Structure formats: C-alpha cells, structure tokens
Amino acid sequence: MSVQDWSDAVCSELGIEPDYDVDAILDAARDVAHGVERPAAPLTAFLIGYAAAMAGGSAADVDQALDQVTALASRWEA
C-alpha cells in the first residue's frame, strides 16, 4: 500500500475530499523531523491542517501554512 492509497482511504473514511499536495506535506514533515525533532513531525502536520482549515481550507491555505512551517523549520535551532 502506498502513502497515496492510505491517504485516499483516510479521506474516504472521514468523508472528506481535500485539495492538497501529499508530497509537500511529507516534505514539511521531513524538514521538521530532521530540523526540529522527530516527534514534532506528526504534530506539525496536524497543526498545518488545522491552520489551513481555520484560514478557509483551500489548497492555497494549505500551501501558505506549509510555506510558513517550512521556513520556521529552516530557522529552528535545536
């Protein structure tokens, strides 16, 4: 099973059809896991989704949250 298969199954289970870039989300989680701390990655993915939903939930809202978190992770000092 691929990540996309899992994502499709979760969306189906939750009854949602979000517009998102799975690779960008995984890249942000990777940046946080390596640049901050590994356990921060899943929490960060949740927070990105939460922020995007609060901003309106569009693909652009997701992209903006991803960009902000990626920039923060690159500035983060352990």
C-alpha positions in Angstrom: 0.0 0.0 0.0 1.3 3.4 -0.9 1.0 6.7 1.0 -1.5 7.9 -1.6 -3.6 4.7 -1.1 -3.5 5.3 2.7 -4.4 9.0 2.2 -7.3 8.1 -0.1 -8.6 5.5 2.4 -8.4 8.0 5.3 -10.2 10.7 3.3 -12.9 8.2 2.4 -13.3 7.1 6.0 -13.6 10.7 7.2 -15.9 11.7 4.3 -13.6 14.5 3.1 -12.2 15.4 -0.3 -9.4 17.9 0.4 -7.3 19.5 -2.3 -3.7 19.0 -1.1 -0.2 18.1 -2.3 0.8 15.0 -0.4 4.5 15.4 -1.4 4.6 19.0 0.1 3.1 17.7 3.3 5.6 14.9 3.6 8.4 17.3 2.8 7.4 19.6 5.6 7.1 16.7 8.0 10.6 15.5 6.9 12.0 19.0 7.4 10.5 19.2 10.9 11.6 15.7 11.8 15.2 16.4 10.8 15.5 20.0 11.8 13.5 20.1 15.0 12.7 16.7 16.5 11.2 13.6 15.1 8.0 13.5 17.3 7.3 17.1 16.2 6.6 15.9 12.6 3.1 14.4 13.1 2.0 17.1 15.4 3.2 19.7 12.9 1.2 18.0 10.1 -1.9 18.2 12.2 -1.2 21.9 13.0 -0.7 22.7 9.4 -4.1 21.1 8.6 -5.7 22.9 11.5 -4.3 26.3 10.4 -5.3 25.8 6.8 -8.9 24.8 7.9 -9.1 27.9 10.1 -8.0 30.1 7.2 -10.7 28.7 4.9 -9.4 25.2 3.9 -8.4 25.9 0.3 -5.3 24.5 -1.4 -3.8 28.0 -1.2 -4.4 28.0 2.6 -2.6 24.6 2.9 0.3 25.9 0.8 0.6 29.0 2.9 0.7 27.0 6.1 3.3 24.6 4.6 5.5 27.5 3.5 5.3 29.1 6.9 6.2 25.9 8.7 9.0 25.0 6.3 10.5 28.4 6.8 10.2 28.1 10.6 11.9 24.6 10.5 14.8 26.0 8.5 15.3 28.8 11.0 14.9 26.5 14.1 17.9 25.9 16.3 17.9 22.7 18.3 
